[in-house]
């Protein structure tokens, strides 16, 4: 599946207040943070109880859905976001700057 296909299909299931308004972006970002927290909590339990790939996949799916909605609310293409991220990381790798901290390294 391509990112564009996922983003288009995912947005068909998006029912929340303020779609395509300022509050829609807030809603999507807060949902993303919440789902990322759930993934973190499940990962904590992996440390304690062992890995269940199905649980991790389900939580990652929820995170991905909200990432798609944040992109949609921001008029961004997931494909463009993904490519820009890979380009940034490739540039950092070429300059031996993958480690460290800061957005502009």
Helices and strands as residue ranges (DSSP letters): H 3-11, H 22-49, H 53-73, H 78-94
